[in-house]
Amino acid sequence: MNAHYSDESVAKLRTAIHRIEAQVTSVPPAAALSDAISELIGILDLGPEPDTRACPRCHGVIMREASRCVHCWSTFEALPRLHKAVAQ
């Protein structure tokens, strides 16, 4: 299944997953719960978190490579993409 989520939904899902992971690591879960969480994360297939930054003018959240703010429409120099290590 390849579901498509809105940016807002993906952000909410990531926040929920981070909260669940924080709780699970504070009290080691049963193997079945740990497996179920891993399976859920795999099914959601959210991909990597996007590289974002604050707009230099209005401080709204924008993509790192953006050259125009989606909030205030200011233009500025785009920053290069960050190369993240791929987990294996």
PDB file of N, CA, C and O in Angstrom:
ATOM      1  N   MET A   1       0.842  -1.186   0.000  1.00  0.00           N
ATOM      2  CA  MET A   1       0.000   0.000   0.000  1.00  0.00           C
ATOM      3  C   MET A   1       0.880   1.239   0.000  1.00  0.00           C
ATOM      4  O   MET A   1       1.784   1.364   0.826  1.00  0.00           O
ATOM      5  N   ASN A   2       0.620   2.141  -0.911  1.00  0.00           N
ATOM      6  CA  ASN A   2       1.386   3.374  -0.986  1.00  0.00           C
ATOM      7  C   ASN A   2       0.428   4.535  -0.774  1.00  0.00           C
ATOM      8  O   ASN A   2      -0.125   5.078  -1.730  1.00  0.00           O
ATOM      9  N   ALA A   3       0.236   4.911   0.478  1.00  0.00           N
ATOM     10  CA  ALA A   3      -0.693   5.993   0.807  1.00  0.00           C
ATOM     11  C   ALA A   3       0.003   7.334   0.640  1.00  0.00           C
ATOM     12  O   ALA A   3       1.219   7.444   0.794  1.00  0.00           O
ATOM     13  N   HIS A   4      -0.780   8.337   0.327  1.00  0.00           N
ATOM     14  CA  HIS A   4      -0.254   9.691   0.214  1.00  0.00           C
ATOM     15  C   HIS A   4      -0.906  10.529   1.305  1.00  0.00           C
ATOM     16  O   HIS A   4      -2.130  10.565   1.430  1.00  0.00           O
ATOM     17  N   TYR A   5      -0.074  11.199   2.090  1.00  0.00           N
ATOM     18  CA  TYR A   5      -0.552  12.003   3.197  1.00  0.00           C
ATOM     19  C   TYR A   5      -0.247  13.471   2.920  1.00  0.00           C
ATOM     20  O   TYR A   5       0.723  13.785   2.230  1.00  0.00           O
ATOM     21  N   SER A   6      -1.063  14.364   3.448  1.00  0.00           N
ATOM     22  CA  SER A   6      -0.771  15.789   3.336  1.00  0.00           C
ATOM     23  C   SER A   6       0.452  16.089   4.205  1.00  0.00           C
ATOM     24  O   SER A   6       0.783  15.316   5.104  1.00  0.00           O
ATOM     25  N   ASP A   7       1.115  17.203   3.938  1.00  0.00           N
ATOM     26  CA  ASP A   7       2.275  17.597   4.738  1.00  0.00           C
ATOM     27  C   ASP A   7       1.897  17.727   6.209  1.00  0.00           C
ATOM     28  O   ASP A   7       2.668  17.341   7.088  1.00  0.00           O
ATOM     29  N   GLU A   8       0.710  18.270   6.477  1.00  0.00           N
ATOM     30  CA  GLU A   8       0.260  18.439   7.855  1.00  0.00           C
ATOM     31  C   GLU A   8       0.063  17.077   8.525  1.00  0.00           C
ATOM     32  O   GLU A   8       0.434  16.895   9.685  1.00  0.00           O
ATOM     33  N   SER A   9      -0.520  16.123   7.799  1.00  0.00           N
ATOM     34  CA  SER A   9      -0.733  14.782   8.349  1.00  0.00           C
ATOM     35  C   SER A   9       0.587  14.083   8.620  1.00  0.00           C
ATOM     36  O   SER A   9       0.738  13.416   9.643  1.00  0.00           O
ATOM     37  N   VAL A  10       1.539  14.228   7.719  1.00  0.00           N
ATOM     38  CA  VAL A  10       2.858  13.609   7.909  1.00  0.00           C
ATOM     39  C   VAL A  10       3.532  14.196   9.141  1.00  0.00           C
ATOM     40  O   VAL A  10       4.123  13.460   9.932  1.00  0.00           O
ATOM     41  N   ALA A  11       3.451  15.507   9.312  1.00  0.00           N
ATOM     42  CA  ALA A  11       4.053  16.143  10.485  1.00  0.00           C
ATOM     43  C   ALA A  11       3.408  15.621  11.765  1.00  0.00           C
ATOM     44  O   ALA A  11       4.107  15.351  12.742  1.00  0.00           O
ATOM     45  N   LYS A  12       2.081  15.476  11.773  1.00  0.00           N
ATOM     46  CA  LYS A  12       1.379  14.951  12.945  1.00  0.00           C
ATOM     47  C   LYS A  12       1.758  13.504  13.217  1.00  0.00           C
ATOM     48  O   LYS A  12       1.947  13.116  14.370  1.00  0.00           O
ATOM     49  N   LEU A  13       1.870  12.698  12.156  1.00  0.00           N
ATOM     50  CA  LEU A  13       2.267  11.300  12.321  1.00  0.00           C
ATOM     51  C   LEU A  13       3.678  11.200  12.887  1.00  0.00           C
ATOM     52  O   LEU A  13       3.928  10.396  13.784  1.00  0.00           O
ATOM     53  N   ARG A  14       4.607  12.011  12.372  1.00  0.00           N
ATOM     54  CA  ARG A  14       5.981  11.987  12.885  1.00  0.00           C
ATOM     55  C   ARG A  14       6.019  12.370  14.355  1.00  0.00           C
ATOM     56  O   ARG A  14       6.737  11.749  15.139  1.00  0.00           O
ATOM     57  N   THR A  15       5.253  13.386  14.736  1.00  0.00           N
ATOM     58  CA  THR A  15       5.201  13.811  16.141  1.00  0.00           C
ATOM     59  C   THR A  15       4.673  12.680  17.013  1.00  0.00           C
ATOM     60  O   THR A  15       5.232  12.401  18.074  1.00  0.00           O
ATOM     61  N   ALA A  16       3.607  12.032  16.575  1.00  0.00           N
ATOM     62  CA  ALA A  16       3.040  10.919  17.345  1.00  0.00           C
ATOM     63  C   ALA A  16       4.040   9.776  17.461  1.00  0.00           C
ATOM     64  O   ALA A  16       4.184   9.191  18.535  1.00  0.00           O
ATOM     65  N   ILE A  17       4.727   9.451  16.382  1.00  0.00           N
ATOM     66  CA  ILE A  17       5.717   8.369  16.412  1.00  0.00           C
ATOM     67  C   ILE A  17       6.850   8.705  17.370  1.00  0.00           C
ATOM     68  O   ILE A  17       7.293   7.840  18.126  1.00  0.00           O
ATOM     69  N   HIS A  18       7.329   9.956  17.350  1.00  0.00           N
ATOM     70  CA  HIS A  18       8.396  10.356  18.277  1.00  0.00           C
ATOM     71  C   HIS A  18       7.932  10.241  19.726  1.00  0.00           C
ATOM     72  O   HIS A  18       8.701   9.817  20.589  1.00  0.00           O
ATOM     73  N   ARG A  19       6.677  10.615  20.003  1.00  0.00           N
ATOM     74  CA  ARG A  19       6.146  10.504  21.360  1.00  0.00           C
ATOM     75  C   ARG A  19       6.050   9.044  21.781  1.00  0.00           C
ATOM     76  O   ARG A  19       6.397   8.704  22.912  1.00  0.00           O
ATOM     77  N   ILE A  20       5.586   8.184  20.895  1.00  0.00           N
ATOM     78  CA  ILE A  20       5.476   6.754  21.201  1.00  0.00           C
ATOM     79  C   ILE A  20       6.865   6.167  21.438  1.00  0.00           C
ATOM     80  O   ILE A  20       7.068   5.422  22.397  1.00  0.00           O
ATOM     81  N   GLU A  21       7.820   6.499  20.571  1.00  0.00           N
ATOM     82  CA  GLU A  21       9.180   5.969  20.731  1.00  0.00           C
ATOM     83  C   GLU A  21       9.795   6.415  22.054  1.00  0.00           C
ATOM     84  O   GLU A  21      10.498   5.637  22.699  1.00  0.00           O
ATOM     85  N   ALA A  22       9.539   7.662  22.468  1.00  0.00           N
ATOM     86  CA  ALA A  22      10.072   8.154  23.744  1.00  0.00           C
ATOM     87  C   ALA A  22       9.507   7.349  24.911  1.00  0.00           C
ATOM     88  O   ALA A  22      10.238   7.019  25.845  1.00  0.00           O
ATOM     89  N   GLN A  23       8.215   7.032  24.867  1.00  0.00           N
ATOM     90  CA  GLN A  23       7.596   6.251  25.927  1.00  0.00           C
ATOM     91  C   GLN A  23       8.102   4.810  25.929  1.00  0.00           C
ATOM     92  O   GLN A  23       8.349   4.231  26.987  1.00  0.00           O
ATOM     93  N   VAL A  24       8.251   4.245  24.748  1.00  0.00           N
ATOM     94  CA  VAL A  24       8.696   2.857  24.625  1.00  0.00           C
ATOM     95  C   VAL A  24      10.130   2.706  25.116  1.00  0.00           C
ATOM     96  O   VAL A  24      10.459   1.698  25.741  1.00  0.00           O
ATOM     97  N   THR A  25      10.992   3.687  24.846  1.00  0.00           N
ATOM     98  CA  THR A  25      12.380   3.574  25.290  1.00  0.00           C
ATOM     99  C   THR A  25      12.515   3.832  26.785  1.00  0.00           C
ATOM    100  O   THR A  25      13.494   3.401  27.394  1.00  0.00           O
ATOM    101  N   SER A  26      11.539   4.534  27.397  1.00  0.00           N
ATOM    102  CA  SER A  26      11.634   4.766  28.838  1.00  0.00           C
ATOM    103  C   SER A  26      11.271   3.512  29.634  1.00  0.00           C
ATOM    104  O   SER A  26      11.774   3.308  30.739  1.00  0.00           O
ATOM    105  N   VAL A  27      10.408   2.682  29.079  1.00  0.00           N
ATOM    106  CA  VAL A  27      10.031   1.406  29.695  1.00  0.00           C
ATOM    107  C   VAL A  27      10.115   0.357  28.597  1.00  0.00           C
ATOM    108  O   VAL A  27       9.255   0.320  27.717  1.00  0.00           O
ATOM    109  N   PRO A  28      11.128  -0.493  28.629  1.00  0.00           N
ATOM    110  CA  PRO A  28      11.264  -1.470  27.542  1.00  0.00           C
ATOM    111  C   PRO A  28       9.971  -2.262  27.339  1.00  0.00           C
ATOM    112  O   PRO A  28       9.453  -2.857  28.284  1.00  0.00           O
ATOM    113  N   PRO A  29       9.450  -2.272  26.106  1.00  0.00           N
ATOM    114  CA  PRO A  29       8.188  -2.962  25.824  1.00  0.00           C
ATOM    115  C   PRO A  29       8.388  -4.464  25.614  1.00  0.00           C
ATOM    116  O   PRO A  29       9.507  -4.952  25.456  1.00  0.00           O
ATOM    117  N   ALA A  30       7.288  -5.155  25.618  1.00  0.00           N
ATOM    118  CA  ALA A  30       7.310  -6.567  25.251  1.00  0.00           C
ATOM    119  C   ALA A  30       7.717  -6.646  23.781  1.00  0.00           C
ATOM    120  O   ALA A  30       7.482  -5.710  23.016  1.00  0.00           O
ATOM    121  N   ALA A  31       8.312  -7.739  23.399  1.00  0.00           N
ATOM    122  CA  ALA A  31       8.783  -7.906  22.019  1.00  0.00           C
ATOM    123  C   ALA A  31       7.646  -7.724  21.013  1.00  0.00           C
ATOM    124  O   ALA A  31       7.859  -7.162  19.939  1.00  0.00           O
ATOM    125  N   ALA A  32       6.446  -8.192  21.349  1.00  0.00           N
ATOM    126  CA  ALA A  32       5.309  -8.080  20.432  1.00  0.00           C
ATOM    127  C   ALA A  32       4.949  -6.618  20.178  1.00  0.00           C
ATOM    128  O   ALA A  32       4.647  -6.248  19.043  1.00  0.00           O
ATOM    129  N   LEU A  33       4.976  -5.778  21.223  1.00  0.00           N
ATOM    130  CA  LEU A  33       4.674  -4.358  21.054  1.00  0.00           C
ATOM    131  C   LEU A  33       5.748  -3.682  20.221  1.00  0.00           C
ATOM    132  O   LEU A  33       5.442  -2.891  19.329  1.00  0.00           O
ATOM    133  N   SER A  34       6.982  -3.987  20.505  1.00  0.00           N
ATOM    134  CA  SER A  34       8.090  -3.420  19.734  1.00  0.00           C
ATOM    135  C   SER A  34       7.981  -3.799  18.258  1.00  0.00           C
ATOM    136  O   SER A  34       8.195  -2.963  17.380  1.00  0.00           O
ATOM    137  N   ASP A  35       7.651  -5.053  17.993  1.00  0.00           N
ATOM    138  CA  ASP A  35       7.474  -5.517  16.610  1.00  0.00           C
ATOM    139  C   ASP A  35       6.303  -4.811  15.939  1.00  0.00           C
ATOM    140  O   ASP A  35       6.391  -4.441  14.768  1.00  0.00           O
ATOM    141  N   ALA A  36       5.202  -4.620  16.674  1.00  0.00           N
ATOM    142  CA  ALA A  36       4.019  -3.958  16.121  1.00  0.00           C
ATOM    143  C   ALA A  36       4.317  -2.501  15.771  1.00  0.00           C
ATOM    144  O   ALA A  36       3.872  -2.009  14.734  1.00  0.00           O
ATOM    145  N   ILE A  37       5.059  -1.817  16.620  1.00  0.00           N
ATOM    146  CA  ILE A  37       5.426  -0.424  16.350  1.00  0.00           C
ATOM    147  C   ILE A  37       6.311  -0.349  15.117  1.00  0.00           C
ATOM    148  O   ILE A  37       6.113   0.513  14.261  1.00  0.00           O
ATOM    149  N   SER A  38       7.279  -1.239  15.021  1.00  0.00           N
ATOM    150  CA  SER A  38       8.155  -1.268  13.846  1.00  0.00           C
ATOM    151  C   SER A  38       7.362  -1.530  12.568  1.00  0.00           C
ATOM    152  O   SER A  38       7.622  -0.920  11.531  1.00  0.00           O
ATOM    153  N   GLU A  39       6.400  -2.438  12.651  1.00  0.00           N
ATOM    154  CA  GLU A  39       5.558  -2.745  11.497  1.00  0.00           C
ATOM    155  C   GLU A  39       4.723  -1.522  11.092  1.00  0.00           C
ATOM    156  O   GLU A  39       4.601  -1.212   9.907  1.00  0.00           O
ATOM    157  N   LEU A  40       4.157  -0.839  12.076  1.00  0.00           N
ATOM    158  CA  LEU A  40       3.359   0.361  11.801  1.00  0.00           C
ATOM    159  C   LEU A  40       4.198   1.436  11.115  1.00  0.00           C
ATOM    160  O   LEU A  40       3.749   2.045  10.144  1.00  0.00           O
ATOM    161  N   ILE A  41       5.391   1.671  11.603  1.00  0.00           N
ATOM    162  CA  ILE A  41       6.279   2.665  11.001  1.00  0.00           C
ATOM    163  C   ILE A  41       6.596   2.276   9.556  1.00  0.00           C
ATOM    164  O   ILE A  41       6.645   3.137   8.679  1.00  0.00           O
ATOM    165  N   GLY A  42       6.808   0.991   9.308  1.00  0.00           N
ATOM    166  CA  GLY A  42       7.060   0.523   7.950  1.00  0.00           C
ATOM    167  C   GLY A  42       5.860   0.710   7.038  1.00  0.00           C
ATOM    168  O   GLY A  42       6.013   1.091   5.877  1.00  0.00           O
ATOM    169  N   ILE A  43       4.666   0.446   7.554  1.00  0.00           N
ATOM    170  CA  ILE A  43       3.446   0.609   6.755  1.00  0.00           C
ATOM    171  C   ILE A  43       3.211   2.075   6.417  1.00  0.00           C
ATOM    172  O   ILE A  43       2.831   2.401   5.292  1.00  0.00           O
ATOM    173  N   LEU A  44       3.436   2.963   7.388  1.00  0.00           N
ATOM    174  CA  LEU A  44       3.224   4.391   7.142  1.00  0.00           C
ATOM    175  C   LEU A  44       4.167   4.930   6.067  1.00  0.00           C
ATOM    176  O   LEU A  44       3.796   5.828   5.311  1.00  0.00           O
ATOM    177  N   ASP A  45       5.377   4.389   5.996  1.00  0.00           N
ATOM    178  CA  ASP A  45       6.347   4.751   4.961  1.00  0.00           C
ATOM    179  C   ASP A  45       6.411   6.265   4.759  1.00  0.00           C
ATOM    180  O   ASP A  45       6.197   6.757   3.651  1.00  0.00           O
ATOM    181  N   LEU A  46       6.705   7.001   5.831  1.00  0.00           N
ATOM    182  CA  LEU A  46       6.742   8.459   5.769  1.00  0.00           C
ATOM    183  C   LEU A  46       7.998   9.009   5.103  1.00  0.00           C
ATOM    184  O   LEU A  46       8.039  10.180   4.724  1.00  0.00           O
ATOM    185  N   GLY A  47       9.009   8.181   4.960  1.00  0.00           N
ATOM    186  CA  GLY A  47      10.249   8.660   4.369  1.00  0.00           C
ATOM    187  C   GLY A  47      11.007   9.541   5.346  1.00  0.00           C
ATOM    188  O   GLY A  47      10.583   9.717   6.488  1.00  0.00           O
ATOM    189  N   PRO A  48      12.123  10.090   4.904  1.00  0.00           N
ATOM    190  CA  PRO A  48      12.924  10.921   5.801  1.00  0.00           C
ATOM    191  C   PRO A  48      12.246  12.261   6.073  1.00  0.00           C
ATOM    192  O   PRO A  48      11.468  12.753   5.256  1.00  0.00           O
ATOM    193  N   GLU A  49      12.551  12.840   7.227  1.00  0.00           N
ATOM    194  CA  GLU A  49      12.024  14.161   7.535  1.00  0.00           C
ATOM    195  C   GLU A  49      12.660  15.172   6.582  1.00  0.00           C
ATOM    196  O   GLU A  49      13.851  15.074   6.285  1.00  0.00           O
ATOM    197  N   PRO A  50      11.880  16.140   6.099  1.00  0.00           N
ATOM    198  CA  PRO A  50      12.440  17.128   5.184  1.00  0.00           C
ATOM    199  C   PRO A  50      13.393  18.078   5.911  1.00  0.00           C
ATOM    200  O   PRO A  50      13.243  18.338   7.105  1.00  0.00           O
ATOM    201  N   ASP A  51      14.364  18.585   5.173  1.00  0.00           N
ATOM    202  CA  ASP A  51      15.279  19.576   5.719  1.00  0.00           C
ATOM    203  C   ASP A  51      14.581  20.929   5.656  1.00  0.00           C
ATOM    204  O   ASP A  51      14.240  21.416   4.578  1.00  0.00           O
ATOM    205  N   THR A  52      14.377  21.526   6.817  1.00  0.00           N
ATOM    206  CA  THR A  52      13.703  22.824   6.872  1.00  0.00           C
ATOM    207  C   THR A  52      14.585  23.838   7.578  1.00  0.00           C
ATOM    208  O   THR A  52      15.599  23.490   8.184  1.00  0.00           O
ATOM    209  N   ARG A  53      14.182  25.096   7.488  1.00  0.00           N
ATOM    210  CA  ARG A  53      14.862  26.182   8.190  1.00  0.00           C
ATOM    211  C   ARG A  53      13.844  27.295   8.412  1.00  0.00           C
ATOM    212  O   ARG A  53      12.729  27.242   7.894  1.00  0.00           O
ATOM    213  N   ALA A  54      14.236  28.291   9.179  1.00  0.00           N
ATOM    214  CA  ALA A  54      13.365  29.442   9.411  1.00  0.00           C
ATOM    215  C   ALA A  54      13.632  30.490   8.336  1.00  0.00           C
ATOM    216  O   ALA A  54      14.779  30.726   7.956  1.00  0.00           O
ATOM    217  N   CYS A  55      12.568  31.112   7.855  1.00  0.00           N
ATOM    218  CA  CYS A  55      12.694  32.216   6.900  1.00  0.00           C
ATOM    219  C   CYS A  55      13.500  33.329   7.567  1.00  0.00           C
ATOM    220  O   CYS A  55      13.219  33.682   8.713  1.00  0.00           O
ATOM    221  N   PRO A  56      14.495  33.888   6.875  1.00  0.00           N
ATOM    222  CA  PRO A  56      15.297  34.966   7.466  1.00  0.00           C
ATOM    223  C   PRO A  56      14.474  36.215   7.805  1.00  0.00           C
ATOM    224  O   PRO A  56      14.882  37.014   8.647  1.00  0.00           O
ATOM    225  N   ARG A  57      13.329  36.383   7.161  1.00  0.00           N
ATOM    226  CA  ARG A  57      12.531  37.601   7.387  1.00  0.00           C
ATOM    227  C   ARG A  57      11.413  37.379   8.407  1.00  0.00           C
ATOM    228  O   ARG A  57      11.353  38.078   9.420  1.00  0.00           O
ATOM    229  N   CYS A  58      10.520  36.403   8.146  1.00  0.00           N
ATOM    230  CA  CYS A  58       9.337  36.228   9.014  1.00  0.00           C
ATOM    231  C   CYS A  58       9.493  35.063   9.998  1.00  0.00           C
ATOM    232  O   CYS A  58       8.675  34.900  10.903  1.00  0.00           O
ATOM    233  N   HIS A  59      10.530  34.268   9.822  1.00  0.00           N
ATOM    234  CA  HIS A  59      10.834  33.114  10.688  1.00  0.00           C
ATOM    235  C   HIS A  59       9.840  31.964  10.555  1.00  0.00           C
ATOM    236  O   HIS A  59       9.796  31.085  11.415  1.00  0.00           O
ATOM    237  N   GLY A  60       9.040  31.958   9.481  1.00  0.00           N
ATOM    238  CA  GLY A  60       8.174  30.826   9.188  1.00  0.00           C
ATOM    239  C   GLY A  60       9.008  29.631   8.754  1.00  0.00           C
ATOM    240  O   GLY A  60      10.135  29.801   8.289  1.00  0.00           O
ATOM    241  N   VAL A  61       8.472  28.435   8.898  1.00  0.00           N
ATOM    242  CA  VAL A  61       9.201  27.221   8.522  1.00  0.00           C
ATOM    243  C   VAL A  61       9.104  27.032   7.006  1.00  0.00           C
ATOM    244  O   VAL A  61       8.015  27.025   6.433  1.00  0.00           O
ATOM    245  N   ILE A  62      10.279  26.879   6.370  1.00  0.00           N
ATOM    246  CA  ILE A  62      10.365  26.687   4.923  1.00  0.00           C
ATOM    247  C   ILE A  62      11.345  25.561   4.624  1.00  0.00           C
ATOM    248  O   ILE A  62      12.118  25.153   5.491  1.00  0.00           O
ATOM    249  N   MET A  63      11.308  25.067   3.403  1.00  0.00           N
ATOM    250  CA  MET A  63      12.266  24.037   2.985  1.00  0.00           C
ATOM    251  C   MET A  63      13.662  24.645   2.934  1.00  0.00           C
ATOM    252  O   MET A  63      13.818  25.820   2.601  1.00  0.00           O
ATOM    253  N   ARG A  64      14.665  23.857   3.259  1.00  0.00           N
ATOM    254  CA  ARG A  64      16.045  24.337   3.282  1.00  0.00           C
ATOM    255  C   ARG A  64      16.464  24.894   1.927  1.00  0.00           C
ATOM    256  O   ARG A  64      17.148  25.917   1.879  1.00  0.00           O
ATOM    257  N   GLU A  65      16.076  24.251   0.819  1.00  0.00           N
ATOM    258  CA  GLU A  65      16.503  24.674  -0.511  1.00  0.00           C
ATOM    259  C   GLU A  65      15.666  25.808  -1.093  1.00  0.00           C
ATOM    260  O   GLU A  65      15.917  26.248  -2.215  1.00  0.00           O
ATOM    261  N   ALA A  66      14.665  26.289  -0.334  1.00  0.00           N
ATOM    262  CA  ALA A  66      13.770  27.328  -0.853  1.00  0.00           C
ATOM    263  C   ALA A  66      14.522  28.634  -1.105  1.00  0.00           C
ATOM    264  O   ALA A  66      15.448  28.987  -0.375  1.00  0.00           O
ATOM    265  N   SER A  67      14.104  29.338  -2.150  1.00  0.00           N
ATOM    266  CA  SER A  67      14.652  30.665  -2.422  1.00  0.00           C
ATOM    267  C   SER A  67      13.563  31.730  -2.258  1.00  0.00           C
ATOM    268  O   SER A  67      13.814  32.919  -2.451  1.00  0.00           O
ATOM    269  N   ARG A  68      12.352  31.290  -1.901  1.00  0.00           N
ATOM    270  CA  ARG A  68      11.233  32.205  -1.628  1.00  0.00           C
ATOM    271  C   ARG A  68      10.415  31.610  -0.485  1.00  0.00           C
ATOM    272  O   ARG A  68      10.151  30.409  -0.445  1.00  0.00           O
ATOM    273  N   CYS A  69      10.023  32.479   0.440  1.00  0.00           N
ATOM    274  CA  CYS A  69       9.223  32.043   1.589  1.00  0.00           C
ATOM    275  C   CYS A  69       7.771  31.878   1.171  1.00  0.00           C
ATOM    276  O   CYS A  69       7.219  32.737   0.483  1.00  0.00           O
ATOM    277  N   VAL A  70       7.151  30.783   1.582  1.00  0.00           N
ATOM    278  CA  VAL A  70       5.744  30.552   1.268  1.00  0.00           C
ATOM    279  C   VAL A  70       4.816  31.372   2.167  1.00  0.00           C
ATOM    280  O   VAL A  70       3.616  31.454   1.905  1.00  0.00           O
ATOM    281  N   HIS A  71       5.356  31.970   3.208  1.00  0.00           N
ATOM    282  CA  HIS A  71       4.549  32.745   4.147  1.00  0.00           C
ATOM    283  C   HIS A  71       4.554  34.240   3.802  1.00  0.00           C
ATOM    284  O   HIS A  71       3.494  34.860   3.715  1.00  0.00           O
ATOM    285  N   CYS A  72       5.756  34.821   3.604  1.00  0.00           N
ATOM    286  CA  CYS A  72       5.853  36.270   3.382  1.00  0.00           C
ATOM    287  C   CYS A  72       6.325  36.616   1.964  1.00  0.00           C
ATOM    288  O   CYS A  72       6.394  37.791   1.606  1.00  0.00           O
ATOM    289  N   TRP A  73       6.642  35.620   1.172  1.00  0.00           N
ATOM    290  CA  TRP A  73       7.091  35.759  -0.220  1.00  0.00           C
ATOM    291  C   TRP A  73       8.428  36.478  -0.377  1.00  0.00           C
ATOM    292  O   TRP A  73       8.752  36.925  -1.477  1.00  0.00           O
ATOM    293  N   SER A  74       9.204  36.600   0.684  1.00  0.00           N
ATOM    294  CA  SER A  74      10.541  37.186   0.566  1.00  0.00           C
ATOM    295  C   SER A  74      11.414  36.270  -0.275  1.00  0.00           C
ATOM    296  O   SER A  74      11.241  35.051  -0.254  1.00  0.00           O
ATOM    297  N   THR A  75      12.348  36.847  -1.013  1.00  0.00           N
ATOM    298  CA  THR A  75      13.307  36.043  -1.765  1.00  0.00           C
ATOM    299  C   THR A  75      14.669  36.149  -1.090  1.00  0.00           C
ATOM    300  O   THR A  75      14.998  37.168  -0.482  1.00  0.00           O
ATOM    301  N   PHE A  76      15.446  35.095  -1.204  1.00  0.00           N
ATOM    302  CA  PHE A  76      16.763  35.032  -0.594  1.00  0.00           C
ATOM    303  C   PHE A  76      17.530  33.898  -1.246  1.00  0.00           C
ATOM    304  O   PHE A  76      16.982  33.156  -2.061  1.00  0.00           O
ATOM    305  N   GLU A  77      18.786  33.765  -0.890  1.00  0.00           N
ATOM    306  CA  GLU A  77      19.622  32.716  -1.471  1.00  0.00           C
ATOM    307  C   GLU A  77      19.245  31.352  -0.898  1.00  0.00           C
ATOM    308  O   GLU A  77      19.102  31.192   0.314  1.00  0.00           O
ATOM    309  N   ALA A  78      19.088  30.383  -1.779  1.00  0.00           N
ATOM    310  CA  ALA A  78      18.781  29.019  -1.348  1.00  0.00           C
ATOM    311  C   ALA A  78      20.019  28.389  -0.720  1.00  0.00           C
ATOM    312  O   ALA A  78      21.139  28.647  -1.161  1.00  0.00           O
ATOM    313  N   LEU A  79      19.828  27.575   0.293  1.00  0.00           N
ATOM    314  CA  LEU A  79      20.933  26.846   0.909  1.00  0.00           C
ATOM    315  C   LEU A  79      21.077  25.496   0.221  1.00  0.00           C
ATOM    316  O   LEU A  79      20.087  24.932  -0.244  1.00  0.00           O
ATOM    317  N   PRO A  80      22.298  24.971   0.151  1.00  0.00           N
ATOM    318  CA  PRO A  80      22.470  23.654  -0.490  1.00  0.00           C
ATOM    319  C   PRO A  80      21.804  22.556   0.325  1.00  0.00           C
ATOM    320  O   PRO A  80      21.641  22.671   1.540  1.00  0.00           O
ATOM    321  N   ARG A  81      21.425  21.497  -0.366  1.00  0.00           N
ATOM    322  CA  ARG A  81      20.802  20.334   0.274  1.00  0.00           C
ATOM    323  C   ARG A  81      21.812  19.652   1.186  1.00  0.00           C
ATOM    324  O   ARG A  81      22.990  19.527   0.850  1.00  0.00           O
ATOM    325  N   LEU A  82      21.333  19.217   2.336  1.00  0.00           N
ATOM    326  CA  LEU A  82      22.180  18.448   3.259  1.00  0.00           C
ATOM    327  C   LEU A  82      22.187  16.995   2.811  1.00  0.00           C
ATOM    328  O   LEU A  82      21.148  16.453   2.435  1.00  0.00           O
ATOM    329  N   HIS A  83      23.335  16.375   2.849  1.00  0.00           N
ATOM    330  CA  HIS A  83      23.440  14.957   2.505  1.00  0.00           C
ATOM    331  C   HIS A  83      23.428  14.160   3.796  1.00  0.00           C
ATOM    332  O   HIS A  83      24.363  14.244   4.592  1.00  0.00           O
ATOM    333  N   LYS A  84      22.372  13.390   4.005  1.00  0.00           N
ATOM    334  CA  LYS A  84      22.237  12.589   5.214  1.00  0.00           C
ATOM    335  C   LYS A  84      22.750  11.186   4.957  1.00  0.00           C
ATOM    336  O   LYS A  84      22.596  10.639   3.865  1.00  0.00           O
ATOM    337  N   ALA A  85      23.366  10.610   5.986  1.00  0.00           N
ATOM    338  CA  ALA A  85      23.820   9.227   5.875  1.00  0.00           C
ATOM    339  C   ALA A  85      22.609   8.306   5.803  1.00  0.00           C
ATOM    340  O   ALA A  85      21.626   8.516   6.513  1.00  0.00           O
ATOM    341  N   VAL A  86      22.673   7.315   4.972  1.00  0.00           N
ATOM    342  CA  VAL A  86      21.586   6.348   4.826  1.00  0.00           C
ATOM    343  C   VAL A  86      21.827   5.207   5.793  1.00  0.00           C
ATOM    344  O   VAL A  86      22.899   4.602   5.786  1.00  0.00           O
ATOM    345  N   ALA A  87      20.830   4.903   6.633  1.00  0.00           N
ATOM    346  CA  ALA A  87      20.939   3.799   7.593  1.00  0.00           C
ATOM    347  C   ALA A  87      20.833   2.475   6.858  1.00  0.00           C
ATOM    348  O   ALA A  87      20.001   2.305   5.967  1.00  0.00           O
ATOM    349  N   GLN A  88      21.687   1.547   7.244  1.00  0.00           N
ATOM    350  CA  GLN A  88      21.654   0.221   6.605  1.00  0.00           C
ATOM    351  C   GLN A  88      21.448  -0.855   7.609  1.00  0.00           C
ATOM    352  O   GLN A  88      21.394  -2.032   7.251  1.00  0.00           O
TER     353      GLN A  88
END
